[in-house]
Amino acid sequence: MKKIVLLMAAVVFMSAVAFGAKKLSSSQSVKIYAPAEKVWAVLTDPNNWPKDNPAVHRAKVVSGDGESVGSVIKFMPVVGGKKTHATLTITISEKNRKIEYEAKLHGGKAIMGFELSDQNGATVLTNYEKAEGLILNFVSQRDLDEEHRLWAESVKRRAEGH
């Protein structure tokens, strides 16, 4: 009888895990008065992300150069006021145009990236993320949007030299 009860409890727990995973997405854009090359240099320097971005506690390139496909970054974002650990792997890199990461975190996964486009001599930076997992049960849409807004503003400040 105990085995049946334990088995049923495990099935209920696994169902909650399978159906309880939350999905969130966010996208923010900002106009930066600097050339795409300068914005790219800021984006692809993860070792400096935490210096002036409150949404990043720690980031370190552990494999590759931080801008080529296959490069790996150990990352500690602050989402919803909480620090979490993630491993980012660059999956798309089109110099001065687009960089995308696959993020694996405890209790979730995400695709996040940055796209650059020219608009009348300025660079428009769009950052985006699509995330899913149990960890997101502790994060609101507002928190994720705020993280991305802070990141875009931080890149703008650094690229414009403020």
N, C-alpha and C positions, 0 to 999 in steps of 0.2 A: 504494500500500500504506500509506504514511504517513497519508493522508487517512482510510482505513478504520480504522486503529488509533486515530487521534484521534477519529473519530466514535464508535467503540465506547467509548472512554474517557469521552467526554462523556455517552453514554447511561447508562453505569454510574454516573457521578457524579450525574446528574439523578435516577436511580432511588434512589440512596442518600439524596438530599435529599428526594425525595417520600415515601419510606417511612421515613425516619429521624427525621422530626419527632416530638417528644415532646409529650404532653399532660399537664397537671397541673391540679388544682383544689384549692382550699383554702377553708375557712370557719371563722371564729372568732366567738364571741359573748362579750360581757361585760356585766354589769349595772352601770349607771352611776347614781349617786345625784345626778342633776341632771335638770332638765327637758329634753325633746327639743329645745326652741329653743336651749338652750345647747350641747348636743351638736352640733346642726346647724351652729351658728356655728363650732365647731372644725373640723368636717369640710369646710366650704366656704371655708376660709381657707388655700389651698395655699401662699401665700407664707410661712406660719408652720409648715408641716408639718416642715421639717428641724430646727427649734429644739430639739425634745425627742423626736424619733423617730429612733432609730439606723437604721431601715430606709429612711430618706429622706435622701439626700445633698443634693438640690436640687429645688425646685419653684417655678414662677413662672407666674402667669396671663399669657398673651400675647394673649388675645382674650376678650372678654366679661367677666363679673363673677365667674367662678369657681363659680357655683351655678346658672346658667341653661343650658338645653339649647343646645348649640352652642359654649359656652365652651371654650377650648383652654388646656391647661396643659402646659408643657414640664417634664418630670419626670425625675429621676435617682434611681431606687430602688437600694438595695443588696440584692441577692438572692444568697444563697450566698457572701457575703463579697465580691462583685464589683459594681461600679457599672455600670449600663447606662443608656442614654438611651431615653426614651419620650416620645411625644406622646399626651396624654389629651384626648379630646373627650367632653364630657358628652352622653349620649344620653337619659337619663331624669333628671328632677328633679321630685320631689314634696316640696315644702318640709316640713321636720321629719319626713319619713317615709322617703324613699328617694332616693339619688343613684347613678347608674351611669355608668361611663366605658368608652369603647372605647379601648384602649391599642394603639398601634402602636410596636413596638420593633424594633431592628435584629435580624433573624433570628427574629421572632415577632410574635404579636398576643395580646390578652387582652381579656376583659370583666371589669371589677372594679367593685364597688359596696359600698354601705353601706345597711342597712335599720335603721330605728328603730321600736321598739314599746314601748308602755307596759306595765309589769308592777308592779302594786301601788304606784304612785307613783314607781317608778324607770324609767329608760329602758334597754331592752335594745338594744345595738348589735350587729348582725351584719355582719361584713365578709366578702366573698367574692371569689373570682377563679377564672376558667377561662382557662387560657393554653395556647397551643400554639406550636411552632416549634423550630427548630434550637437557638436560644439555651438552651432548657430542657434540652438534653443536658448542660449544665454546672451544673444546679440539681437538688437533691434535693427530694423531697416534704417532708422534714423542714425544709429551708431555707425553702421557701415557707410552710409552716405557722408557722415561727418569725417570719418577716417579718410575717405577719398577726397573730400573737399580740402582737408588739411594738407594732404599729400600734394595735390595740384598747386595749392598756394605756395607750398614750400619750394617746389620745383621752380615756380615762377620767380620767387625771391632770389633763389640761388642763381638761376640763369640770367636774370636781369642785373645781378650784382648788388642787390640790396642787403 
